[in-house]
């Protein structure tokens, strides 16, 4: 079986694949997400998403065989609150995830009620528009502890040899109050640091990323780091492998720089 890479993706905003104007603005992102299937070369047994939009007290695991939808956004057209991404869940993979997390001493529980949030269903609509790949999520821990999220990635790493694609879904810049021209300079500064950090020697990369708060404009770009910690899980699951930037745009949301990466 092919060893899967891992990804950290900047997932765009709200239900963007269903909105023509947003799709136009995020055209470069759409191309990068649509390319993932080609880059991987085989259809995954399942996609495991670590989304910045699901926070728990532990690393909860979605276990529903048929997850519903979580419309966790506001101010969009009425129809976007009834769109469906009808991928099946992956209960057997969820059980394996629970086993791996418990084996690593990480707190977890199975959640049969949780549905797909837009950090999952928006990019998946582009990656696998036929919704034919079983999909599940693991929650981020609301303590946002970088070391704990690297540990999450390390615990999940064996799944890469089992046909499971691990995707950290967040945004390399996430300050909802500072989009547009005001976000141009801070996002560019942080993105330049991020690119250097993820491309550092894998032996020192985790140490670089652990110090993310010292990066230029770090707290301007991430007042809360919910959209950054999925990166740590993606890196932890591919700790010794090189990074490739697969998406880079310097003019999203009216002037913001954003990036996505593949590891392995």
NUGU-952388 format. One record per atom (N, C-alpha, C): residue in one letter; chain; atom name; x, y, z. Coordinates in steps of 0.2 Angstrom, whole numbers. Each point is the difference from the previous one (the first is absolute). Layout:
<pts>
["a","A","CA",[X,Y,Z]]
...
</pts>
This chain:
<pts>
["x","A","N",[4,-6,0]]
["x","A","CA",[-4,6,0]]
["x","A","C",[4,6,0]]
["x","A","N",[-1,5,-4]]
["x","A","CA",[3,6,0]]
["x","A","C",[0,4,6]]
["x","A","N",[6,3,3]]
["x","A","CA",[0,4,6]]
["x","A","C",[-3,7,-2]]
["x","A","N",[-5,2,4]]
["x","A","CA",[-3,6,-2]]
["x","A","C",[4,6,3]]
["x","A","N",[0,5,-4]]
["x","A","CA",[3,7,3]]
["x","A","C",[-5,2,5]]
["x","A","N",[2,6,3]]
["x","A","CA",[-5,4,4]]
["x","A","C",[0,7,-3]]
["x","A","N",[-5,3,2]]
["x","A","CA",[-1,7,-2]]
["x","A","C",[-2,5,5]]
["x","A","N",[2,6,0]]
["x","A","CA",[-3,5,3]]
["x","A","C",[-3,5,-5]]
["x","A","N",[-7,1,0]]
["x","A","CA",[-3,4,-5]]
["x","A","C",[-3,6,3]]
["x","A","N",[1,6,-3]]
["x","A","CA",[-4,6,1]]
["x","A","C",[-7,-1,-3]]
["x","A","N",[-5,-1,4]]
["x","A","CA",[-7,-3,-3]]
["x","A","C",[-4,6,-3]]
["x","A","N",[2,6,0]]
["x","A","CA",[-5,5,-3]]
["x","A","C",[-5,2,5]]
["x","A","N",[-5,3,-2]]
["x","A","CA",[-5,3,4]]
["x","A","C",[-7,-3,-1]]
["x","A","N",[-4,-2,6]]
["x","A","CA",[-7,-2,-1]]
["x","A","C",[-1,-5,-5]]
["x","A","N",[-6,1,-3]]
["x","A","CA",[-1,-5,-5]]
["x","A","C",[2,2,-7]]
["x","A","N",[6,2,-1]]
["x","A","CA",[2,3,-6]]
["x","A","C",[-1,-3,-7]]
["x","A","N",[1,-7,0]]
["x","A","CA",[-1,-4,-6]]
["x","A","C",[-6,1,-3]]
["x","A","N",[-5,2,4]]
["x","A","CA",[-7,1,-3]]
["x","A","C",[-2,7,-2]]
["x","A","N",[5,5,1]]
["x","A","CA",[-1,7,-1]]
["x","A","C",[4,2,-6]]
["x","A","N",[-2,2,-6]]
["x","A","CA",[4,2,-5]]
["x","A","C",[5,5,1]]
["x","A","N",[-2,5,4]]
["x","A","CA",[5,6,1]]
["x","A","C",[6,-2,4]]
["x","A","N",[-2,-4,5]]
["x","A","CA",[6,-3,5]]
["x","A","C",[4,-5,-4]]
["x","A","N",[-3,-4,-4]]
["x","A","CA",[4,-5,-4]]
["x","A","C",[5,4,-5]]
["x","A","N",[-2,5,-2]]
["x","A","CA",[4,4,-5]]
["x","A","C",[6,3,4]]
["x","A","N",[-1,2,6]]
["x","A","CA",[5,3,4]]
["x","A","C",[5,-5,3]]
["x","A","N",[-3,-6,1]]
["x","A","CA",[4,-6,2]]
["x","A","C",[2,-5,-5]]
["x","A","N",[0,3,-6]]
["x","A","CA",[1,-5,-6]]
["x","A","C",[7,-4,1]]
["x","A","N",[5,4,2]]
["x","A","CA",[7,-4,1]]
["x","A","C",[-1,-5,5]]
["x","A","N",[-3,1,6]]
["x","A","CA",[-2,-5,5]]
["x","A","C",[-3,-6,-3]]
["x","A","N",[-6,2,-4]]
["x","A","CA",[-4,-6,-3]]
["x","A","C",[5,-4,-5]]
["x","A","N",[4,3,-4]]
["x","A","CA",[5,-4,-4]]
["x","A","C",[4,-5,5]]
["x","A","N",[3,3,5]]
["x","A","CA",[4,-4,4]]
["x","A","C",[-4,-6,4]]
["x","A","N",[-6,1,2]]
["x","A","CA",[-4,-5,3]]
["x","A","C",[-2,-5,-5]]
["x","A","N",[-2,2,-6]]
["x","A","CA",[-1,-5,-5]]
["x","A","C",[5,-4,-3]]
["x","A","N",[7,2,1]]
["x","A","CA",[6,-3,-2]]
["x","A","C",[2,-6,5]]
["x","A","N",[-3,1,6]]
["x","A","CA",[2,-5,5]]
["x","A","C",[-1,-7,-2]]
["x","A","N",[-5,-2,-3]]
["x","A","CA",[-1,-7,-2]]
["x","A","C",[5,-2,-5]]
["x","A","N",[2,4,-4]]
["x","A","CA",[5,-2,-5]]
["x","A","C",[7,0,3]]
["x","A","N",[1,4,5]]
["x","A","CA",[7,0,4]]
["x","A","C",[0,-7,4]]
["x","A","N",[-5,-2,3]]
["x","A","CA",[0,-6,4]]
["x","A","C",[1,-6,-5]]
["x","A","N",[-4,0,-5]]
["x","A","CA",[0,-5,-5]]
["x","A","C",[-4,-6,1]]
["x","A","N",[-3,-1,6]]
["x","A","CA",[-5,-5,1]]
["x","A","C",[-5,3,5]]
["x","A","N",[-6,-3,-1]]
["x","A","CA",[-6,2,4]]
["x","A","C",[1,-2,8]]
["x","A","N",[0,4,4]]
["x","A","CA",[1,-2,7]]
["x","A","C",[-5,-5,3]]
["x","A","N",[1,-4,4]]
["x","A","CA",[-5,-4,4]]
["x","A","C",[-4,4,4]]
["x","A","N",[2,6,2]]
["x","A","CA",[-4,5,4]]
["x","A","C",[4,6,1]]
["x","A","N",[-3,6,1]]
["x","A","CA",[3,6,1]]
["x","A","C",[-1,2,7]]
["x","A","N",[5,1,4]]
["x","A","CA",[-1,2,7]]
["x","A","C",[2,7,0]]
["x","A","N",[-5,4,2]]
["x","A","CA",[1,8,1]]
["x","A","C",[1,2,7]]
["x","A","N",[5,4,1]]
["x","A","CA",[1,3,7]]
["x","A","C",[-2,8,-2]]
["x","A","N",[-6,2,2]]
["x","A","CA",[-3,6,-2]]
["x","A","C",[1,5,6]]
["x","A","N",[2,6,-2]]
["x","A","CA",[0,6,5]]
["x","A","C",[-7,2,2]]
["x","A","N",[-5,-3,-3]]
["x","A","CA",[-7,1,2]]
["x","A","C",[-3,-5,5]]
["x","A","N",[3,-5,2]]
["x","A","CA",[-2,-4,6]]
["x","A","C",[4,0,5]]
["x","A","N",[-2,2,6]]
["x","A","CA",[4,1,6]]
["x","A","C",[-3,-4,6]]
["x","A","N",[4,-4,3]]
["x","A","CA",[-3,-4,6]]
["x","A","C",[5,0,6]]
["x","A","N",[-2,-3,5]]
["x","A","CA",[5,0,6]]
["x","A","C",[5,-5,-1]]
["x","A","N",[-1,-4,-5]]
["x","A","CA",[5,-6,-2]]
["x","A","C",[1,0,-8]]
["x","A","N",[2,-6,-2]]
["x","A","CA",[1,-1,-7]]
["x","A","C",[-6,-5,-2]]
["x","A","N",[-6,3,0]]
["x","A","CA",[-6,-4,-2]]
["x","A","C",[0,-3,-7]]
["x","A","N",[-3,-5,-1]]
["x","A","CA",[0,-3,-7]]
["x","A","C",[-7,-1,-2]]
["x","A","N",[-1,2,-6]]
["x","A","CA",[-7,-1,-4]]
["x","A","C",[-1,-7,-1]]
["x","A","N",[-5,-3,2]]
["x","A","CA",[-1,-7,-1]]
["x","A","C",[-6,-2,-4]]
["x","A","N",[-4,5,-2]]
["x","A","CA",[-7,-1,-4]]
["x","A","C",[2,-3,-7]]
["x","A","N",[-4,-5,-1]]
["x","A","CA",[0,-3,-7]]
["x","A","C",[-2,4,-6]]
["x","A","N",[-5,5,3]]
["x","A","CA",[-3,5,-5]]
["x","A","C",[0,7,3]]
["x","A","N",[6,3,0]]
["x","A","CA",[0,7,4]]
["x","A","C",[-5,5,-4]]
["x","A","N",[-3,4,5]]
["x","A","CA",[-4,6,-3]]
["x","A","C",[4,6,-1]]
["x","A","N",[-3,6,0]]
["x","A","CA",[3,6,-2]]
["x","A","C",[0,5,6]]
["x","A","N",[6,3,1]]
["x","A","CA",[0,6,5]]
["x","A","C",[1,6,-4]]
["x","A","N",[-5,5,0]]
["x","A","CA",[0,6,-4]]
["x","A","C",[3,5,5]]
["x","A","N",[7,0,1]]
["x","A","CA",[3,4,5]]
["x","A","C",[2,7,-3]]
["x","A","N",[-4,3,-4]]
["x","A","CA",[2,7,-3]]
["x","A","C",[-7,4,1]]
["x","A","N",[1,7,-2]]
["x","A","CA",[-5,4,1]]
["x","A","C",[0,5,-6]]
["x","A","N",[-6,3,-2]]
["x","A","CA",[0,5,-5]]
["x","A","C",[0,-2,-7]]
["x","A","N",[-1,-7,-1]]
["x","A","CA",[0,-2,-7]]
["x","A","C",[-7,-1,-3]]
["x","A","N",[-1,-1,-7]]
["x","A","CA",[-6,-1,-2]]
["x","A","C",[-4,-6,3]]
["x","A","N",[-7,0,0]]
["x","A","CA",[-4,-5,4]]
["x","A","C",[2,-7,-3]]
["x","A","N",[1,-1,-6]]
["x","A","CA",[1,-6,-3]]
["x","A","C",[6,-4,3]]
["x","A","N",[5,4,2]]
["x","A","CA",[6,-3,3]]
["x","A","C",[-1,-3,7]]
["x","A","N",[-6,0,2]]
["x","A","CA",[-1,-3,7]]
["x","A","C",[-4,-6,-1]]
["x","A","N",[0,-2,-7]]
["x","A","CA",[-3,-7,-1]]
["x","A","C",[4,-4,-5]]
["x","A","N",[6,2,-2]]
["x","A","CA",[4,-3,-4]]
["x","A","C",[2,-7,3]]
["x","A","N",[2,-5,-4]]
["x","A","CA",[1,-6,3]]
["x","A","C",[7,-3,-3]]
["x","A","N",[4,-2,4]]
["x","A","CA",[6,-4,-2]]
["x","A","C",[-1,-7,3]]
["x","A","N",[-2,-5,-5]]
["x","A","CA",[-3,-6,3]]
["x","A","C",[5,-6,0]]
["x","A","N",[7,2,2]]
["x","A","CA",[5,-6,0]]
["x","A","C",[-2,-4,6]]
["x","A","N",[1,-7,-1]]
["x","A","CA",[-1,-4,6]]
["x","A","C",[5,1,6]]
["x","A","N",[-1,-1,6]]
["x","A","CA",[5,0,5]]
["x","A","C",[4,-6,0]]
["x","A","N",[4,-1,5]]
["x","A","CA",[5,-6,0]]
["x","A","C",[1,-3,7]]
["x","A","N",[-5,-3,2]]
["x","A","CA",[0,-3,7]]
["x","A","C",[5,-4,2]]
["x","A","N",[2,-4,-5]]
["x","A","CA",[6,-5,1]]
["x","A","C",[7,4,1]]
["x","A","N",[1,5,-4]]
["x","A","CA",[5,4,0]]
["x","A","C",[0,4,7]]
["x","A","N",[-6,2,2]]
["x","A","CA",[-1,4,6]]
["x","A","C",[3,-4,6]]
["x","A","N",[-2,-7,0]]
["x","A","CA",[2,-4,5]]
["x","A","C",[7,-1,0]]
["x","A","N",[3,0,-6]]
["x","A","CA",[8,-1,0]]
["x","A","C",[3,6,3]]
["x","A","N",[-3,6,-2]]
["x","A","CA",[3,7,3]]
["x","A","C",[-1,0,7]]
["x","A","N",[-5,-2,3]]
["x","A","CA",[-1,-1,7]]
["x","A","C",[5,-4,3]]
["x","A","N",[2,-6,-3]]
["x","A","CA",[5,-4,3]]
["x","A","C",[7,3,0]]
["x","A","N",[1,3,-6]]
["x","A","CA",[7,4,0]]
["x","A","C",[1,5,5]]
["x","A","N",[-6,4,1]]
["x","A","CA",[1,6,4]]
["x","A","C",[0,-3,8]]
["x","A","N",[-4,-5,1]]
["x","A","CA",[1,-3,7]]
["x","A","C",[7,-3,1]]
["x","A","N",[2,-3,-5]]
["x","A","CA",[7,-3,0]]
["x","A","C",[6,5,1]]
["x","A","N",[-2,6,-2]]
["x","A","CA",[5,6,1]]
["x","A","C",[-1,4,6]]
["x","A","N",[-5,-2,4]]
["x","A","CA",[-2,3,6]]
["x","A","C",[-3,7,-1]]
["x","A","N",[-4,0,-5]]
["x","A","CA",[-3,7,-2]]
["x","A","C",[-8,-1,2]]
["x","A","N",[-3,5,3]]
["x","A","CA",[-7,-1,2]]
["x","A","C",[-4,1,-6]]
["x","A","N",[-5,-5,0]]
["x","A","CA",[-5,0,-6]]
["x","A","C",[-6,-3,2]]
["x","A","N",[-5,1,-4]]
["x","A","CA",[-7,-3,0]]
["x","A","C",[-3,-1,-7]]
["x","A","N",[-4,-4,-1]]
["x","A","CA",[-4,-1,-6]]
["x","A","C",[-6,5,0]]
["x","A","N",[-1,3,-5]]
["x","A","CA",[-6,5,-1]]
["x","A","C",[-4,-3,-6]]
["x","A","N",[-6,-3,1]]
["x","A","CA",[-4,-2,-5]]
["x","A","C",[-5,5,-3]]
["x","A","N",[0,6,4]]
["x","A","CA",[-5,5,-2]]
["x","A","C",[3,5,-5]]
["x","A","N",[7,1,0]]
["x","A","CA",[3,6,-3]]
["x","A","C",[-1,-1,-8]]
["x","A","N",[-1,6,-3]]
["x","A","CA",[0,0,-7]]
["x","A","C",[6,4,-3]]
["x","A","N",[0,0,-7]]
["x","A","CA",[5,3,-3]]
["x","A","C",[-1,8,0]]
["x","A","N",[6,3,3]]
["x","A","CA",[0,8,0]]
["x","A","C",[3,2,-7]]
["x","A","N",[-1,7,-1]]
["x","A","CA",[2,3,-6]]
["x","A","C",[8,-1,-2]]
["x","A","N",[4,-1,6]]
["x","A","CA",[7,-1,-1]]
["x","A","C",[1,-7,-3]]
["x","A","N",[-5,-4,-1]]
["x","A","CA",[0,-6,-3]]
["x","A","C",[-4,-1,-6]]
["x","A","N",[-6,2,0]]
["x","A","CA",[-4,-1,-6]]
["x","A","C",[1,5,-6]]
["x","A","N",[3,6,2]]
["x","A","CA",[2,5,-6]]
["x","A","C",[6,-3,-4]]
["x","A","N",[5,-1,4]]
["x","A","CA",[6,-3,-4]]
["x","A","C",[-2,-7,-4]]
["x","A","N",[-3,-4,4]]
["x","A","CA",[-2,-7,-3]]
["x","A","C",[-4,1,-6]]
["x","A","N",[-5,5,0]]
["x","A","CA",[-4,1,-6]]
["x","A","C",[5,0,-6]]
["x","A","N",[5,3,1]]
["x","A","CA",[5,2,-6]]
["x","A","C",[5,-7,-1]]
["x","A","N",[2,-2,6]]
["x","A","CA",[5,-6,-1]]
["x","A","C",[-4,-6,-3]]
["x","A","N",[-6,-2,3]]
["x","A","CA",[-3,-6,-2]]
["x","A","C",[-8,2,-1]]
["x","A","N",[-1,3,-6]]
["x","A","CA",[-7,3,-1]]
["x","A","C",[-5,-5,0]]
["x","A","N",[2,-7,-1]]
["x","A","CA",[-5,-5,0]]
["x","A","C",[-2,-3,7]]
["x","A","N",[3,3,5]]
["x","A","CA",[-1,-2,7]]
["x","A","C",[0,-7,1]]
["x","A","N",[5,-4,-4]]
["x","A","CA",[1,-7,0]]
["x","A","C",[5,-3,5]]
["x","A","N",[4,5,3]]
["x","A","CA",[5,-3,5]]
["x","A","C",[-2,1,7]]
["x","A","N",[0,-5,4]]
["x","A","CA",[-2,0,7]]
["x","A","C",[4,5,3]]
["x","A","N",[-3,4,4]]
["x","A","CA",[3,6,4]]
["x","A","C",[-2,0,7]]
["x","A","N",[5,2,4]]
["x","A","CA",[-1,1,7]]
["x","A","C",[4,6,3]]
["x","A","N",[-1,2,6]]
["x","A","CA",[3,6,3]]
["x","A","C",[3,-2,7]]
["x","A","N",[6,3,1]]
["x","A","CA",[2,0,7]]
["x","A","C",[0,7,3]]
["x","A","N",[-2,1,6]]
["x","A","CA",[-1,7,2]]
["x","A","C",[7,2,2]]
["x","A","N",[1,7,0]]
["x","A","CA",[6,3,3]]
["x","A","C",[-2,1,8]]
["x","A","N",[5,0,4]]
["x","A","CA",[-1,1,7]]
["x","A","C",[0,8,1]]
["x","A","N",[-5,2,4]]
["x","A","CA",[-1,7,0]]
["x","A","C",[6,4,5]]
["x","A","N",[4,-5,2]]
["x","A","CA",[6,4,4]]
["x","A","C",[5,2,-6]]
["x","A","N",[0,-2,-6]]
["x","A","CA",[4,2,-6]]
["x","A","C",[7,-1,2]]
["x","A","N",[2,-5,4]]
["x","A","CA",[7,-1,2]]
["x","A","C",[4,-3,-6]]
["x","A","N",[5,4,-3]]
["x","A","CA",[3,-3,-6]]
["x","A","C",[3,-7,1]]
["x","A","N",[3,-1,6]]
["x","A","CA",[4,-7,1]]
["x","A","C",[-6,-5,0]]
["x","A","N",[-6,1,3]]
["x","A","CA",[-5,-5,0]]
["x","A","C",[-2,-2,-7]]
["x","A","N",[-1,6,-4]]
["x","A","CA",[-2,-2,-7]]
["x","A","C",[5,-3,-5]]
["x","A","N",[7,1,2]]
["x","A","CA",[5,-4,-3]]
["x","A","C",[-1,-7,2]]
["x","A","N",[-1,-1,6]]
["x","A","CA",[-1,-7,3]]
["x","A","C",[-6,-3,-4]]
["x","A","N",[-5,4,-1]]
["x","A","CA",[-6,-3,-3]]
["x","A","C",[2,-3,-7]]
["x","A","N",[4,5,-4]]
["x","A","CA",[2,-2,-6]]
["x","A","C",[4,-7,0]]
["x","A","N",[5,0,5]]
["x","A","CA",[4,-6,0]]
["x","A","C",[-4,-6,2]]
["x","A","N",[-5,1,4]]
["x","A","CA",[-4,-6,1]]
["x","A","C",[-4,-3,-6]]
["x","A","N",[-2,5,-4]]
["x","A","CA",[-4,-2,-6]]
["x","A","C",[5,-2,-6]]
["x","A","N",[6,1,0]]
["x","A","CA",[5,-2,-5]]
["x","A","C",[-1,-7,-3]]
["x","A","N",[-1,-5,4]]
["x","A","CA",[-1,-7,-3]]
["x","A","C",[-6,0,-5]]
["x","A","N",[-5,4,0]]
["x","A","CA",[-5,0,-5]]
["x","A","C",[2,1,-7]]
["x","A","N",[6,4,0]]
["x","A","CA",[2,1,-7]]
["x","A","C",[2,-6,-4]]
["x","A","N",[2,-5,4]]
["x","A","CA",[2,-6,-4]]
["x","A","C",[-7,-5,0]]
["x","A","N",[-5,3,2]]
["x","A","CA",[-6,-4,0]]
["x","A","C",[-6,3,-5]]
["x","A","N",[3,5,-5]]
["x","A","CA",[-4,2,-5]]
["x","A","C",[-4,6,2]]
["x","A","N",[1,3,6]]
["x","A","CA",[-4,6,3]]
["x","A","C",[4,6,-1]]
["x","A","N",[-3,5,-3]]
["x","A","CA",[3,7,-2]]
["x","A","C",[-2,4,6]]
["x","A","N",[5,3,3]]
["x","A","CA",[0,4,6]]
["x","A","C",[0,8,-3]]
["x","A","N",[-5,4,2]]
["x","A","CA",[0,7,-2]]
["x","A","C",[-1,4,6]]
["x","A","N",[4,5,1]]
["x","A","CA",[-1,5,5]]
["x","A","C",[-3,6,-4]]
["x","A","N",[-6,2,2]]
["x","A","CA",[-4,5,-3]]
["x","A","C",[-1,6,4]]
["x","A","N",[4,5,-2]]
["x","A","CA",[-1,7,4]]
["x","A","C",[1,5,-5]]
["x","A","N",[4,5,2]]
["x","A","CA",[2,6,-5]]
["x","A","C",[7,2,3]]
["x","A","N",[4,2,-5]]
["x","A","CA",[7,2,3]]
["x","A","C",[-1,8,2]]
["x","A","N",[-6,3,-1]]
["x","A","CA",[-1,6,3]]
["x","A","C",[-7,0,2]]
["x","A","N",[-2,2,6]]
["x","A","CA",[-7,0,2]]
["x","A","C",[-1,5,6]]
["x","A","N",[-1,6,-3]]
["x","A","CA",[-2,6,4]]
["x","A","C",[-6,3,-3]]
["x","A","N",[-6,-2,2]]
["x","A","CA",[-7,2,-3]]
["x","A","C",[-1,7,0]]
["x","A","N",[4,4,4]]
["x","A","CA",[-1,7,1]]
["x","A","C",[5,4,-5]]
["x","A","N",[4,-4,-3]]
["x","A","CA",[5,4,-3]]
["x","A","C",[1,-4,-7]]
["x","A","N",[-5,0,-4]]
["x","A","CA",[1,-2,-7]]
["x","A","C",[1,6,-4]]
["x","A","N",[1,0,-7]]
["x","A","CA",[0,6,-4]]
["x","A","C",[7,2,1]]
["x","A","N",[2,6,-3]]
["x","A","CA",[6,3,0]]
["x","A","C",[4,0,7]]
["x","A","N",[-4,1,5]]
["x","A","CA",[3,0,7]]
["x","A","C",[4,-6,2]]
["x","A","N",[-2,-6,-4]]
["x","A","CA",[3,-6,2]]
["x","A","C",[6,-2,-5]]
["x","A","N",[1,5,-5]]
["x","A","CA",[5,-2,-5]]
["x","A","C",[7,-1,3]]
["x","A","N",[2,5,4]]
["x","A","CA",[7,0,3]]
["x","A","C",[1,-5,5]]
["x","A","N",[-4,-1,5]]
["x","A","CA",[1,-5,5]]
["x","A","C",[-1,-7,-2]]
["x","A","N",[-4,-1,-5]]
["x","A","CA",[-1,-7,-3]]
["x","A","C",[6,-2,-4]]
["x","A","N",[3,5,-4]]
["x","A","CA",[6,-1,-4]]
["x","A","C",[6,-2,5]]
["x","A","N",[1,4,5]]
["x","A","CA",[5,-1,5]]
["x","A","C",[0,-7,3]]
["x","A","N",[-6,-2,3]]
["x","A","CA",[-1,-6,3]]
["x","A","C",[1,-6,-5]]
["x","A","N",[-3,1,-6]]
["x","A","CA",[1,-5,-5]]
["x","A","C",[7,-2,-2]]
["x","A","N",[4,6,-1]]
["x","A","CA",[7,-1,-1]]
["x","A","C",[4,-4,5]]
["x","A","N",[-2,1,7]]
["x","A","CA",[3,-4,5]]
["x","A","C",[-3,-7,0]]
["x","A","N",[-6,-1,-1]]
["x","A","CA",[-3,-7,-1]]
["x","A","C",[3,-4,-5]]
["x","A","N",[1,3,-6]]
["x","A","CA",[3,-4,-5]]
["x","A","C",[7,-2,2]]
["x","A","N",[4,5,3]]
["x","A","CA",[7,-2,2]]
["x","A","C",[0,-6,5]]
["x","A","N",[-5,1,5]]
["x","A","CA",[-1,-5,6]]
["x","A","C",[-2,-7,-3]]
["x","A","N",[-5,0,-4]]
["x","A","CA",[-2,-7,-2]]
["x","A","C",[6,-3,-5]]
["x","A","N",[4,4,-3]]
["x","A","CA",[5,-3,-5]]
["x","A","C",[7,0,4]]
["x","A","N",[0,1,6]]
["x","A","CA",[6,-1,4]]
["x","A","C",[1,-8,0]]
["x","A","N",[6,-2,2]]
["x","A","CA",[2,-7,0]]
["x","A","C",[-5,-3,5]]
["x","A","N",[-3,-6,-2]]
["x","A","CA",[-4,-3,4]]
["x","A","C",[2,-2,7]]
["x","A","N",[7,0,1]]
["x","A","CA",[2,-1,7]]
["x","A","C",[-1,6,4]]
["x","A","N",[0,6,-3]]
["x","A","CA",[-1,6,5]]
["x","A","C",[-7,3,-1]]
["x","A","N",[-4,-2,-5]]
["x","A","CA",[-6,3,-2]]
["x","A","C",[-5,1,6]]
["x","A","N",[-1,-6,3]]
["x","A","CA",[-5,1,6]]
["x","A","C",[2,5,5]]
["x","A","N",[7,1,1]]
["x","A","CA",[2,5,5]]
["x","A","C",[-1,7,-3]]
["x","A","N",[1,1,-6]]
["x","A","CA",[-2,6,-3]]
["x","A","C",[-7,2,1]]
["x","A","N",[-5,-5,-2]]
["x","A","CA",[-7,1,0]]
["x","A","C",[-2,1,7]]
["x","A","N",[3,-3,5]]
["x","A","CA",[-2,0,7]]
["x","A","C",[0,8,2]]
["x","A","N",[5,3,-3]]
["x","A","CA",[1,7,2]]
["x","A","C",[-4,5,-4]]
["x","A","N",[-6,-2,-3]]
["x","A","CA",[-4,4,-5]]
["x","A","C",[-2,7,3]]
["x","A","N",[-1,0,6]]
["x","A","CA",[-2,7,3]]
["x","A","C",[5,5,-1]]
["x","A","N",[6,-2,-1]]
["x","A","CA",[5,5,0]]
["x","A","C",[1,2,-8]]
["x","A","N",[-3,-3,-4]]
["x","A","CA",[0,2,-7]]
["x","A","C",[-2,7,-1]]
["x","A","N",[2,3,-6]]
["x","A","CA",[-3,7,-1]]
["x","A","C",[-7,0,-1]]
["x","A","N",[-3,5,3]]
["x","A","CA",[-8,1,0]]
["x","A","C",[-4,-6,2]]
["x","A","N",[3,-5,3]]
["x","A","CA",[-3,-6,2]]
["x","A","C",[-7,1,3]]
["x","A","N",[-1,4,5]]
["x","A","CA",[-6,1,4]]
["x","A","C",[-5,5,-4]]
["x","A","N",[3,3,-5]]
["x","A","CA",[-5,4,-4]]
["x","A","C",[-3,-5,-5]]
["x","A","N",[4,-5,-2]]
["x","A","CA",[-3,-4,-5]]
["x","A","C",[-4,-6,3]]
["x","A","N",[2,-1,6]]
["x","A","CA",[-4,-6,4]]
["x","A","C",[-2,3,7]]
["x","A","N",[-5,4,1]]
["x","A","CA",[-2,2,6]]
["x","A","C",[-2,-6,5]]
["x","A","N",[-3,-5,-4]]
["x","A","CA",[-1,-7,3]]
["x","A","C",[3,-4,-5]]
["x","A","N",[4,-5,3]]
["x","A","CA",[3,-5,-5]]
["x","A","C",[-4,-6,-2]]
["x","A","N",[-6,0,0]]
["x","A","CA",[-4,-5,-2]]
["x","A","C",[1,-2,-7]]
["x","A","N",[2,4,-5]]
["x","A","CA",[1,-1,-7]]
["x","A","C",[7,-2,-1]]
["x","A","N",[4,1,5]]
["x","A","CA",[7,-2,-1]]
["x","A","C",[2,-7,3]]
["x","A","N",[-3,-2,5]]
["x","A","CA",[2,-7,3]]
["x","A","C",[-1,-6,-4]]
["x","A","N",[-5,1,-5]]
["x","A","CA",[0,-6,-5]]
["x","A","C",[6,-1,-4]]
["x","A","N",[4,5,-1]]
["x","A","CA",[7,-1,-3]]
["x","A","C",[4,-4,5]]
["x","A","N",[0,1,6]]
["x","A","CA",[4,-4,5]]
["x","A","C",[-1,-8,-1]]
["x","A","N",[-7,-1,-1]]
["x","A","CA",[-2,-7,0]]
["x","A","C",[3,-3,-7]]
["x","A","N",[-1,4,-5]]
["x","A","CA",[3,-2,-7]]
["x","A","C",[7,-2,0]]
["x","A","N",[4,5,3]]
["x","A","CA",[7,-1,1]]
["x","A","C",[2,-6,4]]
["x","A","N",[-3,0,6]]
["x","A","CA",[1,-6,4]]
["x","A","C",[-1,-7,-3]]
["x","A","N",[-4,0,-5]]
["x","A","CA",[-2,-7,-3]]
["x","A","C",[5,-1,-6]]
["x","A","N",[4,5,-1]]
["x","A","CA",[5,-1,-6]]
["x","A","C",[7,4,3]]
["x","A","N",[2,-2,6]]
["x","A","CA",[5,4,3]]
["x","A","C",[7,0,-4]]
["x","A","N",[1,-5,-3]]
["x","A","CA",[7,0,-3]]
["x","A","C",[0,1,-7]]
["x","A","N",[-6,3,-3]]
["x","A","CA",[0,0,-7]]
["x","A","C",[-1,7,-2]]
["x","A","N",[3,2,-6]]
["x","A","CA",[0,7,-3]]
["x","A","C",[-6,3,-1]]
["x","A","N",[-1,6,0]]
["x","A","CA",[-6,4,-2]]
["x","A","C",[1,2,-7]]
["x","A","N",[-6,1,-3]]
["x","A","CA",[-1,3,-6]]
["x","A","C",[-6,5,0]]
["x","A","N",[1,6,-2]]
["x","A","CA",[-5,5,0]]
["x","A","C",[-5,-2,-6]]
["x","A","N",[-6,-1,1]]
["x","A","CA",[-4,-2,-5]]
["x","A","C",[-6,5,-2]]
["x","A","N",[0,6,4]]
["x","A","CA",[-4,5,-1]]
["x","A","C",[3,6,3]]
["x","A","N",[0,6,-4]]
["x","A","CA",[2,6,3]]
["x","A","C",[-3,6,-4]]
["x","A","N",[-3,4,4]]
["x","A","CA",[-4,6,-4]]
["x","A","C",[1,6,5]]
["x","A","N",[2,6,-4]]
["x","A","CA",[1,6,4]]
["x","A","C",[-5,5,0]]
["x","A","N",[-6,-2,-2]]
["x","A","CA",[-6,4,-1]]
["x","A","C",[-7,-3,1]]
["x","A","N",[0,-4,6]]
["x","A","CA",[-7,-3,1]]
["x","A","C",[-3,5,5]]
["x","A","N",[-6,0,1]]
["x","A","CA",[-4,4,5]]
["x","A","C",[2,7,-1]]
["x","A","N",[2,3,-6]]
["x","A","CA",[1,7,-1]]
["x","A","C",[7,2,2]]
["x","A","N",[5,-5,0]]
["x","A","CA",[7,2,1]]
["x","A","C",[4,-5,5]]
["x","A","N",[-3,-5,2]]
["x","A","CA",[3,-5,5]]
["x","A","C",[5,-5,-4]]
["x","A","N",[5,-2,3]]
["x","A","CA",[5,-5,-3]]
["x","A","C",[-2,-6,4]]
["x","A","N",[-1,-6,-4]]
["x","A","CA",[-2,-6,3]]
["x","A","C",[4,-6,-3]]
["x","A","N",[1,-5,3]]
["x","A","CA",[4,-6,-3]]
["x","A","C",[-3,-7,3]]
["x","A","N",[2,-5,-4]]
["x","A","CA",[-2,-7,2]]
["x","A","C",[7,-4,-1]]
["x","A","N",[0,-6,3]]
["x","A","CA",[6,-4,0]]
["x","A","C",[-1,-7,-1]]
["x","A","N",[4,-4,-3]]
["x","A","CA",[0,-7,0]]
["x","A","C",[6,-2,3]]
["x","A","N",[-1,-6,4]]
["x","A","CA",[6,-3,4]]
["x","A","C",[1,-7,-3]]
["x","A","N",[6,-2,-3]]
["x","A","CA",[1,-6,-2]]
["x","A","C",[-2,0,-8]]
</pts>
